[in-house]
Amino acid sequence: MYRARALTAVVVAVLALCGARTAPHAVRYVALGDSAAAAPGVPNQVDARCARSDHNYPALVAARLRTAGFADVTCSGATTADLGGQFRALSSRTTLVTLTIGANDVGFAGIIMKCTALGLFHPDGAYCRAAYTRTGTDELDERVAATKPKIAGALRTVHRLAPHARVLLVGYLRLTPLDHHGCRPRELFGNGDLAYLDAFEKKMNAMLRRTARANGAVFVDNHPVSAQHDICRPGGLRWTEGLIPTSPTVPFHPNALGERAMAERVLAAAGQ
Protein backbone atom coordinates (compact mmCIF):
# COMPACT_ATOMS: atom_id res chain seq x y z
CA MET A 1 0.00 0.00 0.00
CA TYR A 2 2.79 2.38 0.95
CA ARG A 3 4.66 1.58 -2.27
CA ALA A 4 1.51 2.34 -4.29
CA ARG A 5 1.10 5.67 -2.51
CA ALA A 6 4.75 6.52 -3.09
CA LEU A 7 4.46 5.65 -6.76
CA THR A 8 1.34 7.79 -7.09
CA ALA A 9 3.12 10.71 -5.44
CA VAL A 10 6.04 10.42 -7.87
CA VAL A 11 3.70 10.31 -10.87
CA VAL A 12 1.83 13.39 -9.65
CA ALA A 13 5.09 15.26 -9.09
CA VAL A 14 6.40 14.38 -12.57
CA LEU A 15 3.14 15.45 -14.22
CA ALA A 16 3.19 18.72 -12.30
CA LEU A 17 6.77 19.37 -13.35
CA CYS A 18 5.99 18.66 -16.99
CA GLY A 19 2.98 20.93 -16.79
CA ALA A 20 5.09 23.71 -15.34
CA ARG A 21 7.62 23.37 -18.13
CA THR A 22 5.06 23.41 -20.91
CA ALA A 23 2.74 26.10 -19.51
CA PRO A 24 3.05 29.38 -21.43
CA HIS A 25 4.75 32.24 -19.64
CA ALA A 26 2.13 34.62 -18.29
CA VAL A 27 2.51 37.97 -20.03
CA ARG A 28 1.37 41.04 -18.13
CA TYR A 29 1.54 43.88 -20.60
CA VAL A 30 1.32 47.64 -20.08
CA ALA A 31 1.15 50.01 -23.07
CA LEU A 32 2.28 53.61 -22.56
CA GLY A 33 2.46 56.51 -24.98
CA ASP A 34 0.87 59.04 -27.27
CA SER A 35 -1.53 59.13 -30.23
CA ALA A 36 0.63 56.96 -32.50
CA ALA A 37 -0.07 54.18 -29.99
CA ALA A 38 -3.60 55.24 -29.00
CA ALA A 39 -4.77 55.45 -32.67
CA PRO A 40 -7.33 58.29 -32.60
CA GLY A 41 -10.05 57.85 -35.21
CA VAL A 42 -9.23 54.22 -35.92
CA PRO A 43 -12.31 52.05 -35.26
CA ASN A 44 -13.45 51.26 -32.68
CA GLN A 45 -12.87 54.19 -30.36
CA VAL A 46 -13.20 53.02 -26.76
CA ASP A 47 -11.90 55.99 -24.77
CA ALA A 48 -13.19 59.41 -25.79
CA ARG A 49 -10.87 61.34 -23.48
CA CYS A 50 -7.71 59.77 -24.87
CA ALA A 51 -9.10 59.01 -28.35
CA ARG A 52 -7.99 55.39 -28.01
CA SER A 53 -8.89 52.55 -30.36
CA ASP A 54 -9.47 48.91 -29.50
CA HIS A 55 -7.52 48.14 -32.71
CA ASN A 56 -4.42 50.15 -31.88
CA TYR A 57 -1.13 48.29 -31.94
CA PRO A 58 -1.14 47.56 -28.17
CA ALA A 59 -4.57 45.90 -28.39
CA LEU A 60 -3.47 43.82 -31.38
CA VAL A 61 -0.30 42.75 -29.57
CA ALA A 62 -2.22 41.85 -26.41
CA ALA A 63 -4.70 39.74 -28.39
CA ARG A 64 -1.92 37.80 -30.10
CA LEU A 65 -0.02 37.22 -26.86
CA ARG A 66 -3.16 36.19 -24.97
CA THR A 67 -1.95 38.20 -22.04
CA ALA A 68 -2.68 37.31 -18.43
CA GLY A 69 -3.01 41.03 -17.80
CA PHE A 70 -3.24 44.03 -20.13
CA ALA A 71 -3.42 47.74 -19.33
CA ASP A 72 -3.57 50.19 -22.25
CA VAL A 73 -3.10 53.69 -20.87
CA THR A 74 -1.93 55.31 -24.11
CA CYS A 75 -3.42 58.76 -24.64
CA SER A 76 -3.49 61.09 -27.62
CA GLY A 77 -1.52 64.26 -27.04
CA ALA A 78 0.70 62.76 -24.34
CA THR A 79 4.17 64.13 -23.74
CA THR A 80 6.85 62.73 -21.45
CA ALA A 81 5.50 65.09 -18.77
CA ASP A 82 2.14 63.32 -18.97
CA LEU A 83 3.55 59.85 -18.37
CA GLY A 84 3.31 60.22 -14.61
CA GLY A 85 -0.32 59.20 -14.69
CA GLN A 86 0.35 56.35 -17.09
CA PHE A 87 3.15 54.99 -14.93
CA ARG A 88 0.59 54.05 -12.27
CA ALA A 89 -0.32 51.04 -14.42
CA LEU A 90 3.17 49.55 -13.91
CA SER A 91 4.09 47.10 -11.16
CA SER A 92 6.66 44.50 -10.23
CA ARG A 93 4.40 41.91 -11.90
CA THR A 94 4.57 43.65 -15.31
CA THR A 95 6.53 41.56 -17.82
CA LEU A 96 6.18 43.63 -21.02
CA VAL A 97 6.07 47.39 -21.58
CA THR A 98 5.75 49.33 -24.83
CA LEU A 99 6.35 53.06 -24.94
CA THR A 100 5.75 55.38 -27.90
CA ILE A 101 6.62 58.95 -26.96
CA GLY A 102 8.51 62.03 -28.08
CA ALA A 103 6.52 63.42 -31.02
CA ASN A 104 4.56 65.84 -28.86
CA ASP A 105 7.68 66.86 -26.95
CA VAL A 106 9.24 68.10 -30.19
CA GLY A 107 5.95 69.74 -31.21
CA PHE A 108 5.12 67.46 -34.13
CA ALA A 109 1.59 68.78 -34.67
CA GLY A 110 2.77 72.39 -34.72
CA ILE A 111 5.57 71.58 -37.15
CA ILE A 112 3.12 69.94 -39.54
CA MET A 113 0.69 72.85 -39.30
CA LYS A 114 3.42 75.44 -39.87
CA CYS A 115 4.94 73.61 -42.82
CA THR A 116 1.48 73.13 -44.35
CA ALA A 117 0.60 76.81 -43.98
CA LEU A 118 3.93 77.97 -45.43
CA GLY A 119 3.78 75.52 -48.32
CA LEU A 120 0.17 76.20 -49.24
CA PHE A 121 0.96 78.98 -51.72
CA HIS A 122 4.59 78.05 -52.37
CA PRO A 123 4.59 74.47 -53.69
CA ASP A 124 8.16 74.69 -54.99
CA GLY A 125 9.69 76.50 -52.04
CA ALA A 126 11.30 75.61 -48.72
CA TYR A 127 9.76 78.27 -46.54
CA CYS A 128 9.36 75.98 -43.55
CA ARG A 129 13.04 75.10 -43.52
CA ALA A 130 13.84 78.80 -43.76
CA ALA A 131 11.57 79.56 -40.81
CA TYR A 132 13.16 76.94 -38.56
CA THR A 133 16.76 77.83 -39.50
CA ARG A 134 16.50 81.61 -39.71
CA THR A 135 18.76 82.15 -36.69
CA GLY A 136 21.61 80.13 -38.19
CA THR A 137 20.86 77.04 -36.13
CA ASP A 138 18.21 74.42 -36.73
CA GLU A 139 15.43 74.79 -34.18
CA LEU A 140 14.15 71.26 -34.84
CA ASP A 141 17.58 69.80 -34.13
CA GLU A 142 17.53 71.60 -30.80
CA ARG A 143 14.07 70.22 -30.01
CA VAL A 144 15.18 66.66 -30.73
CA ALA A 145 18.25 67.11 -28.53
CA ALA A 146 16.12 68.55 -25.70
CA THR A 147 13.72 65.60 -25.90
CA LYS A 148 16.39 62.93 -25.54
CA PRO A 149 16.96 63.25 -21.75
CA LYS A 150 13.19 63.31 -21.18
CA ILE A 151 12.78 59.95 -22.90
CA ALA A 152 15.82 58.57 -21.11
CA GLY A 153 14.26 59.59 -17.80
CA ALA A 154 10.98 57.94 -18.76
CA LEU A 155 12.74 54.67 -19.57
CA ARG A 156 14.60 54.72 -16.26
CA THR A 157 11.31 55.20 -14.45
CA VAL A 158 9.76 52.27 -16.31
CA HIS A 159 12.65 50.03 -15.27
CA ARG A 160 12.33 51.16 -11.66
CA LEU A 161 8.58 50.54 -11.47
CA ALA A 162 8.58 47.37 -13.57
CA PRO A 163 11.98 45.81 -12.85
CA HIS A 164 11.14 42.43 -14.43
CA ALA A 165 9.66 43.78 -17.65
CA ARG A 166 11.01 43.67 -21.19
CA VAL A 167 10.83 47.31 -22.30
CA LEU A 168 10.25 48.25 -25.94
CA LEU A 169 10.58 51.84 -27.14
CA VAL A 170 8.39 51.82 -30.24
CA GLY A 171 9.34 54.28 -32.98
CA TYR A 172 7.16 56.15 -35.45
CA LEU A 173 6.13 55.29 -38.99
CA ARG A 174 7.65 57.17 -41.91
CA LEU A 175 5.64 60.20 -42.99
CA THR A 176 7.33 61.71 -46.06
CA PRO A 177 8.03 60.00 -49.41
CA LEU A 178 11.52 58.74 -50.13
CA ASP A 179 11.74 60.60 -53.44
CA HIS A 180 10.74 63.92 -51.83
CA HIS A 181 8.03 64.41 -54.46
CA GLY A 182 4.75 65.58 -53.01
CA CYS A 183 1.21 64.36 -53.56
CA ARG A 184 -1.05 67.40 -53.34
CA PRO A 185 -3.70 67.74 -52.00
CA ARG A 186 -2.88 64.84 -49.65
CA GLU A 187 -0.19 67.14 -48.27
CA LEU A 188 0.57 70.81 -48.92
CA PHE A 189 4.25 71.01 -48.04
CA GLY A 190 6.67 72.88 -50.27
CA ASN A 191 8.73 70.43 -52.33
CA GLY A 192 11.89 71.79 -50.75
CA ASP A 193 10.45 71.21 -47.31
CA LEU A 194 9.82 67.51 -47.98
CA ALA A 195 13.56 66.84 -47.87
CA TYR A 196 13.82 68.95 -44.70
CA LEU A 197 11.01 67.03 -43.01
CA ASP A 198 12.59 63.75 -44.10
CA ALA A 199 15.87 64.78 -42.45
CA PHE A 200 13.99 65.73 -39.29
CA GLU A 201 12.26 62.32 -39.18
CA LYS A 202 15.59 60.53 -39.52
CA LYS A 203 17.17 62.58 -36.73
CA MET A 204 14.22 61.87 -34.46
CA ASN A 205 14.41 58.17 -35.25
CA ALA A 206 18.16 58.04 -34.63
CA MET A 207 17.71 59.79 -31.30
CA LEU A 208 15.08 57.28 -30.20
CA ARG A 209 17.32 54.37 -31.21
CA ARG A 210 20.32 55.70 -29.28
CA THR A 211 18.24 56.54 -26.22
CA ALA A 212 16.69 53.08 -26.10
CA ARG A 213 20.06 51.34 -26.33
CA ALA A 214 21.58 53.56 -23.66
CA ASN A 215 18.73 52.91 -21.24
CA GLY A 216 18.14 49.17 -21.34
CA ALA A 217 15.28 49.15 -23.85
CA VAL A 218 14.77 47.48 -27.21
CA PHE A 219 14.09 49.94 -30.02
CA VAL A 220 11.32 48.88 -32.40
CA ASP A 221 12.34 50.70 -35.57
CA ASN A 222 9.25 51.37 -37.67
CA HIS A 223 10.86 53.99 -39.90
CA PRO A 224 12.74 51.85 -42.48
CA VAL A 225 10.00 49.22 -42.85
CA SER A 226 7.42 51.90 -43.66
CA ALA A 227 9.47 53.45 -46.48
CA GLN A 228 7.02 52.23 -49.12
CA HIS A 229 3.97 53.11 -47.02
CA ASP A 230 4.21 56.90 -46.58
CA ILE A 231 1.38 59.43 -46.97
CA CYS A 232 1.78 59.55 -50.75
CA ARG A 233 1.18 55.84 -51.33
CA PRO A 234 -2.18 54.68 -52.67
CA GLY A 235 -4.89 53.29 -50.42
CA GLY A 236 -4.12 49.76 -49.32
CA LEU A 237 -0.39 50.53 -49.20
CA ARG A 238 -0.52 53.70 -47.13
CA TRP A 239 0.10 53.25 -43.40
CA THR A 240 -0.06 56.94 -42.49
CA GLU A 241 -2.75 59.30 -43.71
CA GLY A 242 -2.21 62.84 -44.93
CA LEU A 243 -4.05 66.11 -44.55
CA ILE A 244 -7.42 64.64 -45.56
CA PRO A 245 -7.52 60.99 -44.45
CA THR A 246 -9.24 58.49 -46.72
CA SER A 247 -9.08 55.78 -44.04
CA PRO A 248 -10.43 56.36 -40.52
CA THR A 249 -7.81 58.19 -38.44
CA VAL A 250 -6.79 61.80 -37.83
CA PRO A 251 -4.47 63.72 -40.18
CA PHE A 252 -0.83 62.59 -40.31
CA HIS A 253 -1.40 59.57 -38.07
CA PRO A 254 -1.33 55.81 -38.62
CA ASN A 255 -4.42 54.21 -40.08
CA ALA A 256 -5.55 50.67 -39.23
CA LEU A 257 -2.96 49.19 -41.60
CA GLY A 258 -0.26 51.22 -39.89
CA GLU A 259 -1.31 50.08 -36.44
CA ARG A 260 -1.30 46.48 -37.66
CA ALA A 261 2.19 46.90 -39.10
CA MET A 262 3.43 48.36 -35.82
CA ALA A 263 1.92 45.44 -33.93
CA GLU A 264 3.81 42.97 -36.12
CA ARG A 265 7.08 44.75 -35.42
CA VAL A 266 6.40 44.78 -31.68
CA LEU A 267 5.56 41.07 -31.70
CA ALA A 268 8.79 40.32 -33.56
CA ALA A 269 10.78 42.34 -31.01
CA ALA A 270 8.99 40.55 -28.17
CA GLY A 271 10.06 37.21 -29.63
CA GLN A 272 6.65 36.14 -30.92
N, C-alpha and C positions, 0 to 999 in steps of 0.2 A: 504494500500500500504506500509506504513511504517512498519507494523507488518510483512509483507511478506519479506521486505528487511532485517529486523532484524533477522528473522528466517533463511533466506538464509545465512546471515553472520555467525550465530552460527553454521550451518551445515558445512560451509566451514572451520571454525576454528577447529571443531571437527575432520573433515577428515584430516586436515593438521597435527593435533596433533597425530592422529593415525598413519599417514604416517611416522612422525618423530620417533615414538616409534618402528615401525617395520622395518625401513630402516636399512640395515646392516651398521656397523661401518666401515668407510673408513680406510683401512689399507695402510699406506705409509711406505714401507719396504726398508731398506738399508742393504745390505750384505757386510761385511768387512772380510778380512782375507787372508789366504795363499792358497797353492795348494790343500789342503784337501777340501777346499770350492770351489776353481776354477775348479777343476777336469780336469787337463791336460790330453789330449789323449782321453777322453771320448767324443764320438760323441754327438752333432756336435760342433766342435770348432768354436767359433765366435769372439775370440779376440786373434790374434797371439802373440801379445806382452806379454799378461798375461797368455796365454795358458788356456783360460776359455771356458767352455762348456755351451751350452744352456740347458743341462740336468744335471747340477750340483745341489746340494741340494737347494741352494737359488732359482734357477729358478723353481724347482719343488714345493717349498713352495709357491712362488709367484703365480704360476698358480692355486694352490689349494685355496689360499686365495682370488683370484680375486682382487688383490690389486688395489687401486686407484693410487698408484705411486710405482715404483720399480726401485731401482738403485743397480746394482750388480757391485761392484768395487773390488771384490776379485782378487788377482793376485798371480800367482805361484812365489814362492821364497820370498814372503813378510815376513819381520820381524816386530817387534813392531816399529822399527825406520822408517819403510816405511809407517806406517799408516797415517802419516801426510797428504799425498795426498789423501788417501781414506776418511779421515774425512771430506773433502770438500763436500761430498755427503750428510752429515747430516744437519738437520735444526730443528727448533722448531716445524715444521709440521710432522716430522718423528714420527711414532707410534710404529715401530718394528725395532729392530736392532739385527742381528746375527754377532758374531765375532768368528772366528776360527784362533788362533794365538798361537805362542810359539814354535812350532817344529823347525823352522829355527833359533830362538834365542838360542836354546840349541845345534844347529848343527846336526839336525837329519840326514841329507843326509851324512855328513861326518862320523857320527857314523856307519851308515849302511855300507858305503864303507870300513871303517877300519875293522869292524868285519867280513865282507865278505872276505877281503884280508887275514886276519889272520887265518880265518877258512878254507880257500880253501884247504890247504894241511894238516890240522890238524882237521879232522872231530870229533875226540873225546876229543879235548882239550878245554881250556878256555883262549886262548891267548888274546882275546879282553878284558876280565875282568882284566887279569893281566896287560895289557897295561894301562888301565884307573885307576888302583889302585896301581900302582908301587911306588908311593910316600908315601903310608900309608893312604891316604885319597882317597875317591872316586871322581874323577873329574866330573863324570856325576851328582852326587848329588850336587856338587857345581854349576854346570851349571843350574840345575833346580832351586836352591835357588836364583841364580842371575837373573833368568827370572821372578820370581814372582813379584817384584816391577814394572817391565816394563809392565806386563799385568795389574796390579792394576792401574797404571797411565793411560793406554789406556782406561780402563773402566771408570775412573773418567772423562776423556775427552769426552767420548761418552755421559755420563750423562749431562755434561755441554753444549754440542752442541745440544743434542736432549733430553731436559729435560722432555718431555712427553712420551718418548718411553719406551716400555718394552724391556729390554736388555737381550739377551741370549748369554752366552759364550758356544760355541759348542765344545765339546771335540772330541778326535780322536778315530778312530776305533782300535780295538785290532789287533796287528801285529803277535805276536808269539803264537804258540800252547800252550794250557793249560798243556799238558802232557810233554812239553819240549823235545819232540822227533821231529827231523827234517824231512825234506821232499826233500832232494836233488834230482834233481838239482834246484828245485824251490827256494831254499835258500842254501847258502854255509856257514852258521855259524857253529862254533864248537858246539857240543852238550852241553858242559858246559857253553857256552856263551848264549844259549837260555834262561836258567834260569836267567842269569844276565840281559839280555835284557828285559825279562818279569818284573823283579823287577824295572828296569828303567821306563818302561811304567806305572807301577802302581804308582810310585812316581810322575811322571809327571801328571798323572790323578788326584791324590790326591791334588797336588798343584793347579791345575786348579779349582778344586771343592772349595777349601778353599778360593782362591782368588775371585772367583765369589761371594760367600756368604758374604765375607767381604766388597764387593764393589757394593752392590745393584744389582747384576745380578743373573739370573737363570742359573744354570749349566745344560747343556744338556749332560748327561753322556752316551757316546756311547761305552765305554769300556766293561762293563759287558754284554750288550746285543749282542755284537759281538764275544762272547767267542767261539761260535761254527762256526764262519765264518772267521777264521784267514787264513793266506797265505797257510797253508797246507791242507785246505779243498778242496774237489773236485769242479770242475766247476759247477755253479748253486747254490752252498752253499757259495762259497768264496766271501767275500766283499772287500778284499784287495789282490792285486796281488803281486807276488814275484819278483825274479830277472828277469825272462823272462815271462812277462804277456801273458796270453792266452785270456784275454778279453781286449778290447781297454782301455788303460790307460798307465801311466808310471810306472816303477818299484817301488814297495812298496808304492803304492797309492791306494785309493779306485777306484773300477771299477763302472760301472753303477748301479749294485745291491747295492754296498756300499753307493753311493750317494742317492739312493732311500731310503735306510734304515735310513740314517741320516735325510733326509727330514721328514720321519714319526715321528722321535723322536722330531724334532723341532716343527712340527705341534702339537704334543701332549703337549709339553711344552708351546706352544702359546695358548693352550686351544681350539684347533680345532679337 
